[in-house]
Amino acid sequence: MLFKRKLYDKMLEWKREFDGKTALLIKGARRVGKSTLVEEFAKNEYESYILIDFSIASKEVKVLFDDLSDLNYLFLRLQMIYQVNLVERKSAVIFDEVQMQPKARQAIKHLVKDHRYDYIETGSLLSIKKNIKDIVIPSEETRLQLYPLDYEEFRWALGDTVTIPLLKSMYEKIMPLGDDMNRRLLRDFRLYMLVGGMPQAVDTYISTNNLSIVDQVKRNILELYEEDFRKIDPSGRAGMLFDAIPAELGKNASRYQVSSVIEGEKGDRVSEILADMQDSMTVYISYHADDPGTGMPLHKDPRRYKLFLCDTGLFTTLAFKDRDFTENELYEKLLSNKLAADLGYLYENIVAQMLKAAGNELFYYTFPKEASNHNYEVDFLVARKNKICPIEVKSSGYKAHASLDAFYEKFSPRIWKRYLIYTKDVRKDKDVLCLPVYMAMFL
């Protein structure tokens, strides 16, 4: 099934503004819908297109990029092999899974300069050294990231185009929804948390209405990711770090503890592996901001971080990967709205996912409580209007926000707004805006 994706509009902007002066590179995790989106775009926006899937392309096609001295010959051969007539300035050539053929990516510089056609690339794990070490990365690329379906795209897939615009209006007016409406909206949102935003999982849910089958689809996707991790790290450490994300978040610790996942391992020795995992876009890293402010990227602590999954639907499956679907308590408790406090990390992951999809980098902050061995923790920090907005996430309707209050006392001149994300209705508690979790997408 084809799903409406917001990135399509940005692709149209690229086509209109650059007019072939750059190639378009769509990055994203495996199975996030890159190939489907790009081909649909080419069908709709060009007279013709050639799609070269380098994961299955023949040697005859691949060797064409070894020698670019005669582009007329290259285009002639491609048209004959794919039986497509290319029209100057009205056709596109798609390099799907371009990381499988580095010389094709290197060729972008010359193809864009030639300017006969538009070029669109898709790829995963693009920065793995073995894929780019022998080529010159083209500067003639406009890069866009495709994430799993966000909540609005998920509602579109279910045929609902009304709910999210209404929610945004009520968010902007800080207007309560009423308890009955909030309960219904939370029930709908919990379904998104379970199914997730991977297109194949969403399609399976729509066609079967069976979460057991959806869960198996997600297990298959997770297996693909683990195969990728074995390729980038044959020692298996990447896979171990990935599998432990739910458990590490569940500890409610102030950082991801590598040594507890891989015995005797130190965090600084896995930094390169983490960089590759992050580049795969299967995980998001939230760094501790040592000096919370608008310059947080300059003050992040590379040794203190938390890891989140790119898709909370995958998270619910990974958390119980070693058990049968019927034993996955997240499904039962979320559907019945009986999520235990010790499973609250699920809400932290969905907020991280929503903030990231909205274009935010992820940061958090911890600081000690006076006369206590415990810490205050602000779950997320986002920069707005040359100031920062601290965000505290709760998996219940509990209205207390001690960490936000303590943070305000410490950094009040730097703060624009404070947010508590929880499961109750919209309300203001002095200057803290309390929002139901489904409104986190508007932050």
N, C-alpha and C positions, 0 to 999 in steps of 0.2 A: 504494500500500500504506500502511496506517496503522501507525505505529510507536509503541510505548509510550514516553512521554516523562515524565521526572521532574517537569517543571513542572506536570503535571496535578494532582499532590497539593497543590502550593502554590495552584493555582486553586481546589481544593476548600476549602482553608483560608480563602481570601478569601470564598468564597460563604457559608461557615458563620459566620465571625467578623463580617463586615460587613453581611450580610443586606441588600444593596442600598444601603447608606449611602455607598458609593463605587462608581465605575465601575472596571473592571479594564482596564488598558492593557498589552497584550503588545507589547513592542518587540523588534526583531530584524532581522538583515540580510535582504535579499531571498532568497527560496527556502529559508529556514531551517525552514519548516513552520508558520508562525504561523496561517495561515488554516485549514489542515487540523486543527490541534490545537484551535483555538477552536470550530470547527463540531462536531467530535466531542464536545467538552465540552458544548456546548449540546444536542446530541442525547441525551446520556446523563443530564444533570442537570436538565433542564427538561421541562415538558409540551409546550412549543412554543417556537419561536424564529423570528425574522426575521433574515436575513443580508443586509445592505446592502453590496455591494461598490462602493465609491465610484470605483474605477477604471473601472467599466463602467455605473454607475447612470445612469438616464435623467435628463434635466433636470427632469422631473415630480417625481422623488424629491428631487433636490438643492434645488429651490426651497422645499420644505416646511420647511427649516431656516432660511429667511430671516425667518420670523415665528413666534415661539413663544408668542404671546398666547393661543392656543387649543390646548392640548395634546390635548383630546378630538378635535379635528379632525385633528391630526397623526397620532394613533394610528389613527383611523378610516381615513384615507387609506392609511397603510402596510399595514394589514390587508387592505384591498381590492386594493392593487397587488400584494402578495406572496401573496395568497390564504392567509393564515395567521390563525388565531384566537388572539389573545394573552389569557392568563389572568393576572389580577392576582396578583403575587408568585409566580407559577409559570412565568413566561415570560422570555425574554431577547431583547434586541435587540443584534445585532452590527454594529458599524461597522468594516468591513474596509477597509484602506488609508485610514484616516481622515484622513491628511495631505492627501488629494486633495480633501477638503471641510472646510476649517477651521471653517466655521460649525457643522457637526455636532459637532465637538469642543468648541467653545465652548458648545454647547447642553447639554453634560453636566451643568453646574451645575444647570440648571433641571430636567432629566430626573431626576437623582438625588433632588433635593428632592421631586419629585412622588411618587417611590417606588413607582410601580405595577409597574415591571419592573426586571430587572437589565440592566446595560449592559456590554458587552465591546468594547474597541477593539483593533485591530491596526494597526501602521504601521511604516514605515521612514523614515529620514532626517527624523525628526520635528522637529528643531530648525533646519531650513533656514529662514532668515529670511523668505523669500517666502511660506512656508506659515503663518507664525504672526504676522506683523508687525501684522496688522489685527484680531487677536482677543485675547480674554482667556483665557489658559491656565487650565483648571479646576483648582482645588486638590482637588476631590473625585475624585481618581484614585489607585488603588493600582497601582503600576507594577512589572511583572515583565519580566525579560529572558529571551528564548529563544535559546539558543546552538545551533550544530550538534550533532548527536548526539555525546555524549561516548562514551568507550570502552565503558562499561557498557551504554549504550543501543544501541551498535553490536552488542555481543554479544547483547543481547536480540533485535535484528532478525534475527540469524543463528540464533535459537532456543536460545541458550546462556544459561541463568539461573544456572549453577553456578559458573563460573570466577571471577567478580569477588568474590563473597562469600568464597570460599576464599582468594583472594589477599589480601583485606583481613585475614583472620584471621592469615595468615602474616606480613603486614606488621606487625601489632600485636604479634606474638610475636617479631619479628625472626628468623624461622625460614628457613633456606636451603631452596631448592626442589630443588636438584640440577641439574647441568649439562644433562642431557637434557631435563628439564622446562622449564628456562629457555629453551633453544633453541626448543622448540615454542611456548612462550608468546610469545617474541620474533617468531617467524615469523607468528603470528596478529596480533600488534600491528602489524607492518610492513604487513600488508594494510590495516589501519585507516588507517595513515599514507598509503597510496596512494589508497584509495577516498575517505577523508574521511568527514565526518559530515553532508553536505548530503543531506536525505532523497531527493531525486531520484537522486543518484549512488548511494546505498545501494540503493535500489529497483532501479536498472538493473543493479548488480552481482549482486544476488540473482536477478534474472530472466534475465540473460544469461551470467553468469560470464565476461564479456569486458571486460578493462580498457581496450581500445581504444574501445569504445562508452561506457564510463564516462568516459573522458577527454574525449570529445566533449560529453557532458552538462556536465562541469565547464567546458569552454571556453565553452559557451553561457551558463552562470551568470556567468562572468567578463565576458563581453560585456555582460550586463545591468548589472553593476556599473559598467563603464566608461561606459555610457550615462547612468547616474545621475551619475557624476562630471562628465560634460560639461554636465549640467543645473546642477549647483551651481557649476561653474567652466568657463565656455565657453573660457577661455584654454588649457585642456588640461593645466594644471599638476597638478591632482589625479590625472588619469590617469597622468601621467608618474611622480609620486611613488609611486603604487600599483604600477605595473609594475616599478619598480626595487627593490621590497622584497627579493626573493631575492638580487639582485646586491649590494645594500648589506649584507645580513647575511653574504653570502659573503666580504666583504672582511675580516671579523673586526675591524672598526674599533670604536672606543669609542663611536661615535654614528652616527646616520643623517646623511650629508653631503649636504644639499640642493644645494649648489653643484656637486657632481659629477654630479647628476642633471639639474639645470636650470642651464645655464651662466650665471654672473653673479648667480644668485638667492641671497638671504640667508634664513636660517632664520626670522628674525622676520617676514619679509614673507609667509610662507605659514602663519602660525599659525592664521588664521581658516579656511583651507582644511583644515588638519589637524584642527581641531575638528569641522568638518562630516564629514570622513572617519571620525573616531572615533565620531561620533554615529550614523553609518550602521551601525556595528557590523560593518563588513567588515574593519576593521583594529583592532588593539590597540596602544596606545602604552605602552612601558616607559620610565619617566623615570629619569634619574640621581638618586639620593638623595645630596645633598651631605653630609648628616649622618645616617648610617644609625641608625635607632632606631624606636620605636613611632610617632613623629610624622613619618614619612617624607613624607606628603602636604604637610606644611608646609615641607619642605626639598627638594622636588623642583626640579630645574633645567629650566625650560621650553625651554632652548636645547639641552639634551643629552638625546637620546632614541633609542630604537630602535623600528622599526615591525615588526609581525608580522601575518600574515594570520589571520583568524578561523578558518580551516579549513586544516589541513595538506594535505588532499587537493587543495584548490584551489591551495595553494602548489606542489605537485609539478607541476601543470599550468602555472601561471604561470611557473615557472622556465624552462620550455622552450616557451613559448607560440608563439614564432616558428618552431618546428620541427615536423615530423610526429611523431605519437605514437611511431613506431618508433625515433625518435632521442632519446627521452626517457630518458637514462641513469639517472634516479632510479628508474624502475620496475624496470629490469633489475637495478640494483645493490642495491636494497632487497629485491627478491624473492630474490636469490641471496646476500644478506647480505654483499655486497662493497662497502658504502658507503665511498667514499674520504673521507679526513679533510677534504678541501676541500668536501665536501658535508655536513659536520656541522651546518651551520646548520639543516638539516631537523629535527634533534632539538631544537634550541633553540626552533624554532617550535612543535613539538608540546607541549613542556613549557609554553611560554607559553599555549597554547590550553587545556591541562588545568588550569593554575593559575587562569586567568580563569574557566573554566566552574565551578570550585569556589568562586568568589566572591572571589578575591584581586585586589587591584590590583597592577600590575606595576611593580617597581622593580629597578634594578641599581646596582652600585657599582664604580668603578675607582679605583686609586691607584698611584702610581709605584713601580717596583722600585728599590731602592737601587743606585747606581752603574750604572744602565742607562737606556736610552731607552725601554724597554718598560714596560707597565703590568700590574699584577695586575687581574683582573676577576672579580667575583662576578656570575654570570649573572642571578640572581634573589634578591630578599630578600622574605620574608613575615613578618608580625608574628604572634606567638603568645605568649599568657600574659604580656603586657606586656614581651616581649623580641622578638628577631628571630631568624630562621632563614636563614642564607645557603645558597644552593643553587648548586652548580657542575654543569654539564651537559657530558658527553662523548659522542661518537658511537661510542665503542669500549669495550673492556673495560679500558682503561688506568686503573690505580688511583691514580695520583698526584693530589694535590689541593693544589698549592702555593698557589693563590689562597685557598682556604679556610683554610689554615694561617696565611698572612700576615694575613688578615682577623681570625683569632682572636687573634693577637698584638696587633693594633691595637684590637680592640673586645671582648675576652673578657667583660667584665662585662655587656655588652648581649645576649649570645648565649644562646639556649635550646638549640637543637640545630643541628648542621651536617649537610648532605646532599650526597652525590655521586650524581648520576643518570648511569648508564652502561648497558652492555649485558650485564654479567655478573650473577651470582647475588647474592642478599642476603648482606651481610656487614658486620661492624663493623671499622673500622680505628681503634683507640683510641676516640675519641668521635665519629668521623665515621661516619654510617650510609650505607653504599653500597647503592643501590637500583637494580634494573633499571628501565628507562624506563617500562614499563607500570604501575609502582607510583606514579609521580608524581601520579596522580589522588588519592592518599590524603593528600597533604601539606596 
